[in-house]
Amino acid sequence: MRDTPDPSVHRQRQQQFVARAQKILEDERCTLDTNAGRKSVVGYYRDVTPGDNAIGVKQKMIELGLFDRELQRKMPSGMTLDITLSSKTIFGGKQAAGRMRVVTLSPNESLLKGEPARPLNRDEVARALQSMPPSLGGVPQTVVLVSTSGFAGDALGLAERRPGGPVILAEINDAGGWTIHAPPGYEDLASQLDPETLSQKQERVRQEIDAGADLFTGGVSAEKVSERLHLPQTLVEEVLREHAQKNPGLATGTFEGKLVLYRAGMSAPADAIGENMPFWEKVKGIFGRGEESRDKKVTRLAQEKALLGQQRDKAYTEIELVEKKEQELTKQFPEATPLAQKRIATEISQLRKRVERIQQLVSTIDKKINIIETGVHNLEMESHLSKEKLESLESVATASEEVDVGMATLDQLNEQADSVSVVGSELSMGANDVLAELQAKFAEKPAAAAQPGERTTTGPTKSPATAERATNTPPPIPAERRKMPGAAEPG
């Protein structure tokens, strides 16, 4: 997790730690080295100067030939924080009494190349410490060096008490939390600098419990969880006890001096009916209470069905976790030694038996749900077929008969009205004469309105223009007549 190549994650880690360092300045429990010894910061004037190394990040991008504004925006800027504790002098001025300098570091070159972030080694940490300017005025200075990708093992020895003040190393760990390395005597300051809140640490323990399959193969040991998550064992034990109280079927016990969370069963939480009795007793009690209404019985059965549904969902979740554990063991098998392969095979066999038992339990729950659904169905059918409902249906049937009689009467009256309208539609003698006259008039109109030049059944006729030319053209003179073809010569 700490070696992620995403630069925005490292940027967020820098911001998170610097924000925490600023916040503890308001806590009277925060003590720093001063020229008067270890003192609470709230008794001094506190001057805070933030800074960063954004220019260095830009120069590194230019060296690598990267000109990406979006990438530059995501890159960690190397945030710094200079805190000066001052006291008032007798002349009304301020005099420095102590300082704390916070410097955040990230493997910028690896991030710019998209490579996994590597931890800082001892030489890199030593160069970062040497590059820091000395404290002005010779007052004690507490140095906090933060690595968003962690420290190599050989670099942790540099968390020590120096003549100028202590050096504290803060890193992100493999479990997603923070680990603060401080010299002896500064453990309280290290715990205060931890950006992860108590509720966030408790949530990580709960996620570890839910994500693992240890509950199905044995139990969850507080000691092992503490080692995996880099958290205090007392905190883990507290979360395990709380988890057992909130989840029926889980319990905690101390075995050989170690607290273990284990599964004591799969009982459901207290039922909504408020009774602690077997399933069959509850179902018989619901149907045996004649004073309750049907709706009340349906509600009680629905509540019981919901509880069974929770049990079934929990069983399916357990199956998924067990199958996930089996996949992890299967991946380990090829590279394991012959003795370890036998152990893995035994664990997988136990896991598969556990799945079979859970599936049998799920089958039982499904049958109970089926019985409840049948009971609800019977109650609903009884409600629909009750005497009151049937009486209302009888009144509906009576009304239907009256409607049928009314419709028959209406049909009879309608037939009589139709016969009257047919008789009344016959025309009188005078109206018939007028109708014949109009029909003959409009039948002759199209033939009389036919224009010359239109083709008719008697053959084509001359158009008006042709007739006009034939009538108005004068006869040719004798000289011209001789030139006309076909004209007879005078003899």
C-alpha positions in Angstrom: 0.0 0.0 0.0 2.8 2.4 0.8 4.6 1.7 -2.5 1.7 2.9 -4.6 2.9 4.8 -7.8 -0.1 7.2 -7.6 1.4 10.7 -6.8 -1.9 12.0 -5.6 -1.9 9.5 -2.7 1.6 10.7 -1.6 0.4 14.3 -1.8 -2.6 13.5 0.4 -0.3 11.8 2.9 1.9 14.9 3.2 -1.1 17.1 3.7 -2.5 14.8 6.3 0.6 14.8 8.4 1.2 18.6 8.2 -2.4 19.2 9.2 -1.9 17.0 12.3 1.3 18.7 13.2 -0.5 22.1 13.2 -3.4 20.7 15.2 -1.3 19.4 18.2 0.0 23.0 18.8 -3.4 23.7 20.5 -3.0 20.7 22.8 -1.5 21.4 26.2 -0.2 17.8 26.3 2.2 18.6 23.4 5.6 19.3 24.8 8.8 20.3 23.0 12.4 20.8 23.9 13.1 24.5 24.8 16.0 26.3 26.4 14.1 25.8 29.7 13.6 22.0 29.2 10.6 20.1 28.0 7.6 22.5 28.1 4.0 22.6 26.8 3.6 24.5 23.6 0.5 26.4 24.9 2.7 28.4 27.3 4.5 30.1 24.4 3.8 32.2 21.4 3.7 30.0 18.4 4.7 31.2 15.0 4.0 28.8 12.2 5.6 29.1 8.7 4.4 26.6 6.1 6.5 26.0 2.9 7.1 23.5 0.2 9.6 22.3 -2.4 7.4 22.7 -5.5 10.3 24.3 -7.4 12.4 21.2 -6.9 9.6 19.0 -8.2 9.3 21.2 -11.3 13.1 21.0 -11.9 13.0 17.3 -11.7 10.2 17.1 -14.3 12.3 19.3 -16.6 15.3 17.0 -16.2 13.1 14.0 -17.1 11.6 15.8 -20.1 8.1 15.8 -18.6 5.8 18.8 -19.4 2.5 17.6 -18.0 0.6 20.2 -15.9 -1.9 17.6 -14.7 0.9 15.4 -13.4 2.6 18.4 -11.8 -0.6 19.2 -10.0 -0.9 15.7 -8.6 2.8 15.5 -7.4 3.6 15.9 -3.7 5.2 19.3 -3.2 7.4 18.4 -0.3 5.5 20.3 2.3 7.4 21.8 5.3 6.4 23.4 8.5 8.5 25.6 10.7 7.2 26.3 14.2 8.9 28.7 16.6 8.1 28.9 20.3 8.7 32.3 21.7 8.4 33.9 25.1 8.0 37.6 25.9 11.0 39.5 27.1 10.9 42.2 29.9 11.0 44.8 27.1 7.9 43.5 25.5 9.6 41.7 22.6 9.8 38.0 21.7 12.7 35.7 22.3 12.9 32.2 20.6 12.8 29.4 23.1 12.5 26.3 20.9 11.6 25.1 17.4 10.1 22.2 15.6 10.7 21.6 11.9 8.5 19.2 9.9 9.8 18.0 6.5 7.9 15.7 4.2 9.7 13.5 1.6 8.5 11.4 -1.3 10.4 9.5 -4.0 9.6 12.0 -6.7 11.7 10.5 -9.5 10.0 7.1 -9.1 6.6 8.7 -9.0 7.3 10.8 -12.2 8.4 7.6 -14.0 5.3 5.7 -12.8 7.3 3.2 -10.8 6.5 1.8 -7.4 7.5 4.2 -4.6 10.5 2.8 -2.9 11.4 3.5 0.8 14.1 6.0 1.7 17.4 4.4 2.7 19.8 5.6 5.4 22.0 7.7 3.0 18.9 9.6 1.7 17.7 10.3 5.2 21.2 11.4 6.4 21.4 13.8 3.4 18.0 15.3 4.2 19.1 15.9 7.8 22.4 17.5 6.8 20.7 19.8 4.4 18.6 21.4 7.1 19.9 24.7 8.4 20.9 24.9 12.1 18.5 26.4 14.6 18.8 30.2 14.8 20.0 31.3 18.2 21.1 27.9 19.2 17.7 27.0 20.7 16.7 23.3 20.7 15.0 22.1 17.5 12.9 19.0 17.2 13.1 17.6 13.7 10.3 15.5 12.3 11.2 13.7 9.0 8.2 12.2 7.2 8.4 9.6 4.4 5.2 8.9 2.4 6.8 5.7 1.1 8.3 4.5 4.3 11.9 4.0 5.5 14.3 1.2 4.9 15.3 -0.8 7.9 18.8 0.7 8.1 17.4 4.3 8.3 15.4 3.8 11.4 18.5 4.0 13.6 18.6 7.8 12.8 15.6 8.4 15.0 17.8 9.5 17.9 18.5 12.2 20.4 21.1 14.7 19.1 22.8 17.6 20.7 20.6 20.1 18.9 17.4 18.2 19.6 15.6 14.9 18.9 15.0 13.4 15.4 11.7 11.7 14.8 10.9 9.6 11.8 7.3 9.2 10.6 6.3 6.7 7.9 3.3 5.1 6.4 3.2 1.4 7.1 2.1 -1.6 5.1 -1.2 -1.8 6.9 -2.3 1.7 5.8 -1.6 3.4 9.1 1.3 5.5 10.4 4.3 4.4 12.4 6.2 7.1 14.4 9.8 6.2 15.4 11.1 8.4 18.2 14.1 8.2 20.6 13.4 7.1 24.2 11.5 9.6 26.2 9.6 11.1 23.3 6.9 8.4 23.0 4.2 10.8 24.0 5.1 13.2 21.3 5.2 10.4 18.8 1.6 9.3 19.7 0.4 12.9 19.4 1.9 13.3 15.9 0.1 10.2 14.6 -2.4 11.6 12.0 -4.7 8.5 12.3 -7.5 9.0 14.8 -8.6 6.5 17.3 -11.8 5.8 15.5 -9.9 5.2 12.2 -7.7 2.7 14.0 -10.7 0.9 15.4 -12.3 0.8 12.0 -9.2 -0.9 10.5 -9.4 -3.6 13.2 -13.1 -4.2 12.3 -12.2 -4.4 8.6 -9.5 -6.9 9.4 -12.0 -9.1 11.3 -14.6 -8.9 8.5 -12.1 -9.5 5.7 -10.4 -12.5 7.2 -11.5 -16.1 7.5 -9.8 -16.8 10.9 -13.2 -17.0 12.6 -14.1 -20.0 10.5 -10.8 -21.9 10.9 -10.3 -21.1 14.6 -10.3 -17.6 16.0 -9.0 -14.1 15.7 -6.0 -13.5 18.0 -5.5 -10.0 19.3 -1.8 -10.5 19.2 -1.7 -11.4 15.5 -4.0 -8.6 14.5 -1.8 -6.2 16.5 1.3 -7.3 14.6 -0.4 -7.2 11.2 -1.9 -3.7 11.7 0.9 -2.1 13.7 -1.5 -1.2 16.4 -1.3 -1.4 20.2 -2.6 -4.8 21.5 -4.8 -3.2 24.1 -6.6 -1.3 21.4 -7.2 -4.4 19.4 -8.5 -6.3 22.5 -11.0 -3.6 23.2 -12.3 -3.7 19.6 -12.6 -7.5 19.7 -14.7 -7.4 22.9 -16.9 -4.8 21.5 -17.3 -6.7 18.2 -18.4 -9.8 20.2 -21.0 -7.9 22.1 -22.5 -6.4 18.9 -22.6 -9.6 16.9 -24.6 -12.5 18.3 -22.8 -15.8 17.8 -19.4 -14.4 18.6 -17.5 -14.6 21.9 -14.1 -13.7 23.3 -12.0 -15.8 25.6 -8.4 -15.8 27.0 -6.4 -18.8 26.0 -2.8 -19.1 27.3 -2.9 -15.4 28.2 -4.0 -14.3 24.7 -7.4 -12.8 23.9 -9.2 -14.6 21.0 -12.4 -13.8 19.2 -14.2 -17.0 18.1 -17.5 -18.2 16.8 -19.9 -19.6 19.3 -22.8 -20.2 16.9 -24.9 -18.5 14.3 -27.9 -17.4 16.4 -29.9 -14.5 15.2 -30.3 -11.3 17.2 -33.2 -10.9 19.6 -36.4 -11.3 17.6 -38.7 -8.4 17.0 -41.5 -10.2 18.8 -39.5 -10.0 22.0 -39.7 -13.7 22.8 -36.8 -16.2 23.1 -38.4 -19.5 22.0 -37.8 -22.0 19.2 -39.0 -21.3 15.7 -41.9 -23.8 15.8 -43.2 -22.4 19.1 -43.3 -18.9 17.7 -45.1 -19.9 14.6 -47.7 -21.9 16.5 -48.1 -19.1 18.9 -48.8 -16.6 16.1 -51.6 -18.8 14.6 -52.9 -19.8 18.0 -53.7 -16.3 19.1 -57.3 -15.9 18.0 -57.7 -12.4 19.5 -55.1 -10.9 17.1 -56.2 -9.6 13.7 -55.0 -11.1 10.5 -52.9 -8.0 9.7 -51.2 -8.3 13.1 -50.4 -12.0 12.4 -49.0 -11.1 8.9 -46.8 -8.4 10.5 -45.4 -10.8 13.1 -44.7 -13.5 10.4 -42.9 -10.8 8.2 -40.7 -9.9 11.2 -39.7 -13.5 11.7 -39.0 -13.9 8.0 -36.7 -10.8 8.1 -34.7 -12.3 10.9 -34.3 -15.5 9.0 -33.2 -13.5 6.0 -30.5 -11.9 8.1 -29.2 -15.3 9.1 -29.2 -16.5 5.5 -27.3 -13.4 4.3 -24.7 -13.9 7.1 -24.3 -17.5 6.0 -23.7 -16.5 2.4 -21.1 -14.0 3.6 -19.3 -16.7 5.5 -19.3 -18.9 2.4 -17.6 -16.1 0.4 -15.0 -15.6 3.0 -14.2 -19.3 3.3 -13.9 -19.5 -0.5 -11.6 -16.5 -0.5 -9.4 -18.2 2.2 -9.3 -21.4 0.1 -8.1 -19.4 -3.0 -5.3 -17.9 -0.9 -4.2 -21.3 0.3 -4.3 -22.7 -3.2 -2.0 -19.9 -4.4 0.5 -20.8 -1.6 0.5 -24.5 -2.4 2.9 -24.6 -5.5 5.7 -22.8 -3.7 5.3 -24.5 -0.3 7.4 -27.3 1.1 6.0 -30.9 1.1 5.2 -30.5 4.8 3.5 -27.2 4.3 1.5 -28.6 1.4 0.1 -31.2 3.7 -0.9 -28.5 6.1 -2.5 -26.5 3.3 -4.4 -29.6 2.1 -5.7 -30.2 5.6 -6.9 -26.6 6.0 -8.6 -26.6 2.6 -10.4 -29.9 3.5 -11.7 -28.3 6.7 -12.8 -25.2 4.8 -14.8 -27.3 2.3 -16.5 -29.2 5.2 -17.4 -25.9 6.7 -19.0 -24.7 3.5 -21.1 -27.9 3.3 -22.3 -27.3 6.9 -23.2 -23.7 6.1 -25.1 -24.8 2.9 -27.1 -27.3 5.0 -27.9 -24.5 7.4 -29.0 -22.3 4.5 -31.3 -25.1 3.3 -32.9 -25.2 6.7 -33.4 -21.5 6.8 -35.0 -21.6 3.3 -37.5 -24.2 4.5 -38.5 -22.1 7.4 -39.0 -19.1 5.2 -41.1 -21.2 2.8 -43.3 -22.2 5.8 -43.7 -18.6 6.8 -44.6 -17.5 3.3 -47.2 -20.2 3.1 -48.7 -19.0 6.4 -48.9 -15.5 5.1 -50.5 -16.7 1.9 -53.1 -18.6 3.8 -53.9 -15.6 6.0 -54.3 -13.4 2.9 -56.6 -15.9 1.2 -58.6 -16.2 4.4 -58.9 -12.4 4.4 -60.1 -12.4 0.7 -62.6 -15.2 1.3 -64.0 -13.9 4.6 -67.8 -13.7 5.1 -67.8 -10.0 5.1 -66.0 -9.8 1.7 -68.3 -12.5 0.2 -71.4 -10.5 1.3 -70.1 -7.5 -0.4 -69.6 -9.6 -3.5 -73.3 -10.7 -3.3 -74.4 -7.1 -3.4 -72.2 -6.6 -6.4 -73.9 -9.6 -8.1 -77.3 -8.2 -7.4 -76.4 -4.9 -8.8 -75.1 -6.7 -11.9 -78.5 -8.4 -12.5 -80.2 -5.1 -12.3 -77.8 -3.6 -14.8 -78.6 -6.5 -17.2 -82.3 -5.9 -16.9 -81.8 -2.2 -17.6 -79.7 -2.9 -20.6 -82.3 -5.2 -22.1 -85.0 -2.5 -21.7 -82.7 0.0 -23.3 -82.1 -2.2 -26.3 -85.8 -2.7 -26.8 -86.4 1.1 -26.7 -83.6 1.6 -29.2 -85.1 -0.8 -31.7 -88.4 1.0 -31.5 -86.6 4.3 -32.1 -84.8 2.9 -35.2 -88.1 1.7 -36.8 -89.6 5.1 -36.3 -86.7 6.8 -38.0 -86.8 4.5 -41.0 -90.5 5.2 -41.6 -90.0 8.9 -41.3 -87.3 8.9 -43.8 -89.6 8.2 -46.8 -90.2 11.4 -49.0 -93.5 12.8 -50.0 -94.7 13.0 -53.6 -93.7 16.7 -54.0 -90.3 16.1 -52.6 -89.8 13.2 -55.0 -90.7 15.4 -58.0 -88.1 18.0 -56.9 -85.5 15.4 -56.3 -86.0 14.0 -59.9 -85.9 17.5 -61.4 -82.6 18.4 -59.6 -81.0 15.0 -60.5 -81.9 15.5 -64.3 -80.6 19.1 -64.2 -77.2 18.3 -62.8 -76.9 15.2 -65.0 -77.3 17.2 -68.3 -75.0 20.1 -67.1 -71.7 18.3 -67.8 -72.6 17.4 -71.4 -73.8 21.0 -72.2 -70.7 22.5 -70.6 -68.3 20.5 -72.9 -65.9 22.9 -74.7 -64.9 22.7 -78.4 -61.7 20.9 -79.1 -62.4 18.2 -76.5 -62.5 14.6 -77.8 -66.0 13.1 -77.7 -67.6 9.9 -78.8 -68.5 11.5 -82.2 -64.9 12.2 -83.2 -62.5 15.2 -83.0 -63.6 18.8 -83.6 -61.7 21.8 -84.7 -60.4 24.1 -82.1 -61.6 27.7 -82.0 -58.3 29.1 -83.3 -58.4 26.8 -86.4 -62.0 27.7 -87.2 -61.2 31.4 -86.9 -58.2 31.1 -89.3 -60.3 29.2 -91.8 -63.1 31.9 -91.7 -61.0 35.1 -91.7 -58.2 34.2 -94.2 -58.9 35.9 -97.7 -58.8 33.7 -100.9 -55.5 33.7 -102.8 -55.0 35.7 -106.0 -54.8 33.9 -109.3 -51.0 34.3 -109.5 -50.5 32.9 -106.1 -53.0 30.1 -106.7 -50.8 28.8 -109.5 -47.8 28.6 -107.1 -49.8 26.6 -104.6 -49.1 22.9 -105.0 -51.9 20.8 -106.3 -53.7 23.9 -107.8 -55.2 23.4 -111.4 -53.6 25.3 -114.2 -56.0 27.5 -116.2 -56.6 26.1 -119.6 
